[in-house]
């Protein structure tokens, strides 16, 4: 759950993790031009981007209450053990649909785990998650390496490139849905498997939903993406009441439009 700050109690918009990842998929499908390299396998990577947070779906339908805010826990506030289990569930759910997507999403989540969940580094739940994902990644590379259509895509440098692309689309979508800043920078965005550049994203004077992107990474001259939010009309002290309100609440379309800088 993503809940932008400073919203009125009678109209607080919350965006689910799975809806945010939908935006990531839309970014992936539009990615690439003369400067920014495309990627292969195309459909598998787009699916990974769109579905990388599928493990949150069950939790998002019945979220737990953060008593401090009176709203559902955001994904950043979730206890670590729940967060790791949701990542694990999502990777497993992808496996019977698209094995390559499960591999790339596993690499992405392990990278996030190493960055944000390794202090201190020897906690059993973190060690167990990283170990089991390492084993999954090894099996997946061996299996996919026998597929003539995918054998090229399991090379270490190719997987690292795809993992980093997922990370860019994930972070770009998160920053937009969070709504914390009118300008932000995405560092080390892959231009190709060997080249990186910083991407600057800022709101234009034409409206809060229009963002300039510099340099421009998309195939089209402009791009509009969509997700959905749910509207909370109050703050809660009871989890069941909050969950009931969520199941009956209004929905809104959330739109993000992009144009080249200048």
C-alpha positions in Angstrom: 0.0 0.0 0.0 1.3 3.4 -1.0 -0.3 6.5 0.7 1.0 9.9 -0.4 1.5 12.3 2.5 -0.5 15.4 3.6 -3.9 14.2 2.4 -7.2 15.3 4.1 -8.8 12.7 6.4 -12.0 12.7 4.4 -10.3 11.9 1.1 -7.1 10.0 1.4 -6.1 8.1 -1.7 -4.2 4.8 -1.3 -2.5 3.0 -4.2 -1.9 -0.7 -3.9 1.5 -2.2 -4.6 0.0 -4.3 -7.4 -1.5 -1.2 -9.0 1.9 0.6 -8.7 3.6 -2.4 -10.4 1.0 -2.0 -13.3 2.6 1.4 -13.9 6.1 -0.3 -13.9 4.8 -2.6 -16.7 3.5 0.4 -18.7 6.9 2.1 -18.4 8.6 -1.1 -19.6 6.5 -1.4 -22.7 7.4 2.1 -23.7 11.1 1.9 -22.9 13.8 2.3 -25.5 14.8 4.6 -28.3 17.9 5.7 -30.3 19.7 6.4 -27.0 18.3 3.9 -24.6 18.6 0.3 -25.6 15.7 -2.1 -25.8 15.7 -5.5 -24.1 15.1 -9.1 -24.9 13.1 -11.2 -24.1 10.6 -8.4 -24.4 7.4 -10.0 -23.2 9.0 -11.8 -20.3 10.6 -8.6 -19.0 7.4 -6.5 -19.4 5.5 -9.2 -17.5 8.1 -9.2 -14.7 7.8 -5.4 -14.4 4.1 -5.5 -14.4 3.7 -8.4 -11.9 6.8 -7.9 -9.7 4.6 -7.1 -6.7 1.9 -9.8 -7.3 2.8 -11.2 -3.9 1.2 -8.3 -2.2 -2.2 -9.0 -3.7 -3.7 -11.0 -0.9 -2.4 -8.6 1.7 -3.7 -5.6 -0.2 -7.3 -7.0 -0.1 -7.2 -7.3 3.7 -4.4 -5.0 4.9 -3.5 -4.7 8.6 -4.1 -1.4 10.4 -1.4 0.9 11.5 -2.8 2.2 14.8 -0.5 5.2 14.7 -1.9 6.6 11.4 -5.4 5.1 11.4 -4.7 3.8 7.9 -3.3 0.5 6.5 0.4 -0.1 6.8 2.3 1.2 3.9 4.8 -1.3 2.3 7.6 0.7 4.0 6.0 0.2 7.4 5.3 -3.5 7.2 7.3 -5.7 9.6 10.3 -7.2 7.9 9.2 -10.8 8.3 5.9 -10.0 6.5 7.7 -8.1 3.8 10.1 -11.0 3.0 7.3 -13.5 3.0 5.3 -11.3 0.5 8.4 -11.1 -1.8 8.8 -14.9 -1.5 5.1 -15.5 -2.3 5.3 -13.3 -5.4 8.4 -15.0 -6.8 6.7 -18.4 -6.3 3.5 -17.2 -7.9 5.4 -16.1 -11.0 7.2 -19.4 -11.4 4.3 -21.5 -13.0 3.5 -18.6 -15.3 6.8 -17.2 -16.5 10.0 -18.8 -15.1 12.2 -16.0 -16.5 10.1 -13.3 -14.8 10.4 -15.2 -11.5 14.2 -15.2 -11.9 14.5 -11.5 -12.7 12.1 -10.5 -9.9 14.1 -12.8 -7.5 17.3 -11.0 -8.5 15.5 -7.6 -8.0 14.2 -8.4 -4.5 17.6 -9.9 -3.4 19.2 -6.7 -4.5 16.7 -4.7 -2.4 17.1 -7.1 0.5 20.9 -6.6 0.4 20.5 -2.8 0.4 17.7 -2.3 2.9 17.5 -5.5 5.1 21.0 -6.4 5.9 21.6 -4.4 9.1 22.6 -6.3 11.1 23.6 -8.9 8.4 23.0 -12.2 10.2 19.3 -12.2 11.0 17.9 -15.6 10.2 14.9 -14.5 8.2 17.2 -12.4 5.9 19.8 -15.1 5.6 17.2 -17.7 4.8 15.5 -15.5 2.2 18.8 -14.8 0.4 19.9 -18.4 0.5 16.6 -19.9 -0.9 16.6 -17.3 -3.6 20.1 -18.1 -4.5 19.1 -21.7 -4.9 16.1 -20.7 -7.0 18.2 -18.5 -9.3 20.7 -21.3 -9.8 17.9 -23.8 -10.8 16.2 -21.2 -13.0 19.4 -20.4 -14.9 20.1 -24.1 -15.5 16.6 -24.7 -16.7 16.3 -21.7 -18.9 19.7 -22.2 -20.3 18.3 -25.3 -22.0 15.7 -23.2 -23.8 16.9 -22.0 -27.2 14.8 -18.9 -27.0 16.1 -17.9 -23.6 19.6 -19.3 -23.3 21.2 -16.0 -24.2 19.2 -14.2 -21.5 20.6 -16.1 -18.6 24.2 -14.7 -19.0 25.2 -12.9 -15.9 25.6 -9.5 -17.6 22.2 -9.8 -19.3 20.5 -10.7 -16.1 22.1 -7.8 -14.3 20.9 -5.5 -17.0 17.4 -6.8 -16.8 17.4 -6.7 -13.0 18.5 -3.0 -13.1 15.8 -2.1 -15.6 13.2 -3.6 -13.3 14.7 -1.6 -10.4 14.4 1.7 -12.5 10.8 1.1 -13.4 9.9 0.1 -9.9 11.5 3.2 -8.3 10.2 5.6 -10.9 6.6 4.3 -10.4 7.1 4.3 -6.6 8.3 7.9 -6.5 5.4 9.0 -8.6 2.8 7.2 -6.5 4.4 8.3 -3.3 4.0 12.0 -4.3 6.6 13.3 -2.0 8.6 15.6 -4.2 8.0 17.6 -7.4 11.5 16.6 -8.6 13.7 13.5 -8.1 16.7 11.8 -9.6 17.0 8.2 -10.6 20.8 7.3 -10.4 22.6 4.9 -12.6 19.8 4.2 -15.1 20.9 1.6 -17.7 21.3 3.1 -21.2 22.7 -0.3 -22.2 24.3 -3.2 -20.4 27.5 -1.3 -20.2 26.5 2.4 -19.8 24.6 4.3 -17.1 23.1 7.8 -16.7 21.2 9.7 -14.1 17.5 10.4 -15.0 15.9 13.6 -13.7 12.1 13.7 -13.3 10.3 16.9 -12.4 6.7 18.2 -12.5 6.0 20.9 -15.1 4.1 24.1 -14.5 1.2 22.6 -16.6 -0.1 20.4 -13.8 0.9 18.0 -11.1 0.3 14.9 -13.3 2.7 16.0 -16.1 6.4 15.2 -15.6 9.4 16.1 -17.6 12.0 13.4 -18.0 15.7 14.2 -18.8 17.1 12.4 -20.8 14.1 11.0 -22.5 14.1 7.1 -22.4 10.9 6.3 -24.1 10.0 5.2 -27.7 7.1 7.7 -28.1 7.2 11.5 -28.0 5.0 11.5 -24.9 3.7 8.9 -22.6 0.7 8.6 -20.2 0.4 5.8 -17.6 -2.5 4.9 -15.3 -3.2 3.1 -12.1 -6.0 3.0 -9.6 -6.4 4.3 -6.0 -8.9 3.7 -3.3 -10.4 6.6 -1.3 -10.5 6.5 2.5 -13.1 8.9 4.0 -11.9 8.6 7.6 -9.2 7.3 10.0 -9.7 4.0 11.8 -9.1 2.4 15.2 -10.4 -1.1 14.2 -8.9 -3.3 11.6 -12.1 -5.0 10.5 -13.9 -1.7 10.0 -10.9 -0.4 8.0 -11.0 -3.6 5.8 -14.7 -3.3 5.3 -14.4 0.3 4.3 -11.7 -0.6 1.8 -13.8 -3.3 0.2 -16.7 -0.7 -0.3 -14.7 2.5 -1.0 -14.7 4.6 -4.1 -12.0 4.2 -6.7 -10.1 6.8 -8.6 -8.0 6.7 -11.7 -4.5 8.1 -11.1 -2.7 9.4 -14.1 1.0 10.2 -14.8 2.0 11.8 -18.1 5.6 12.3 -19.3 7.1 14.7 -21.8 10.8 15.3 -22.7 12.5 18.1 -20.8 12.4 21.5 -22.5 
